[in-house]
Amino acid sequence: MKLASKLHISEAEQLSASLLNLLSTDQKICIDISEVNDADTASIQVLCALQKSLSATNNAISWQGKSSVLSNIAQQLGVKEFLNLPD
């Protein structure tokens, strides 16, 4: 799944629904963050909820690409290590 360039609260519900659909499959969850250049707390919370759900089954999000913006925001919120985002 490729994330949009802007992750804002207005799209958080749709993002959450898309990620829940991924959870319902048996496939490894790979999220491409290479185009993310803006994100807010609500979108980070959605990603944390996904990571928490996956960790209950000893799985994790597999990140594709890098986003310094997403990484920096997650760092400021204290969840970068929890999400295991690339630098």
C-alpha positions in Angstrom: 0.0 0.0 0.0 1.3 3.4 -0.9 0.5 6.3 1.4 -0.5 9.7 0.1 1.8 12.7 0.2 -0.3 14.3 2.9 -1.6 12.4 5.8 -4.2 14.6 7.6 -7.0 14.1 10.0 -9.5 14.6 7.2 -8.3 11.3 5.6 -7.6 9.4 8.9 -10.8 7.5 8.8 -10.3 6.4 5.2 -6.6 5.5 6.0 -7.8 3.4 9.0 -10.4 1.6 6.9 -7.7 0.8 4.2 -5.3 -0.5 6.8 -8.0 -2.6 8.5 -8.6 -4.2 5.1 -5.0 -5.1 4.9 -5.2 -6.7 8.4 -8.0 -9.0 7.1 -5.6 -10.6 4.6 -2.9 -13.1 5.4 -0.3 -11.1 3.5 2.6 -9.3 5.0 1.8 -5.6 5.4 4.1 -3.4 3.4 3.6 0.3 3.4 5.3 2.6 1.0 6.1 6.0 2.7 8.3 7.4 0.0 6.0 10.2 -1.0 4.8 11.3 2.4 5.8 14.9 2.9 3.3 16.0 5.5 1.5 14.2 8.4 -0.4 15.0 11.5 -0.9 13.3 14.9 -4.1 11.6 13.8 -2.5 9.8 10.9 0.4 8.7 13.2 -2.1 7.4 15.7 -3.7 5.3 12.9 -0.3 3.8 12.0 0.4 3.1 15.7 -2.9 1.3 16.0 -2.0 -0.9 13.1 1.4 -1.6 14.5 -0.2 -2.5 17.9 -2.6 -4.9 16.2 0.2 -6.5 14.3 2.4 -6.9 17.3 -0.4 -8.9 19.0 0.3 -11.6 16.4 4.1 -11.1 16.4 4.0 -9.2 13.1 5.0 -5.7 12.2 4.7 -3.2 9.4 7.3 -3.6 6.6 8.2 -0.1 5.4 9.2 0.6 1.8 11.0 3.8 1.0 11.8 6.6 3.4 10.2 9.8 4.5 12.2 12.1 6.7 9.1 14.1 7.4 7.2 11.1 8.7 10.2 9.9 10.6 10.7 13.4 12.3 7.1 13.7 13.3 7.0 10.2 14.7 10.2 11.1 16.6 8.7 14.2 18.0 5.7 12.2 19.2 7.9 9.6 20.7 6.7 6.7 18.5 9.4 6.4 15.9 11.0 3.3 17.6 7.6 1.7 18.2 6.8 2.1 14.5 10.3 1.0 13.6 10.4 3.7 10.9 13.6 3.9 8.7 15.8 7.0 9.1 
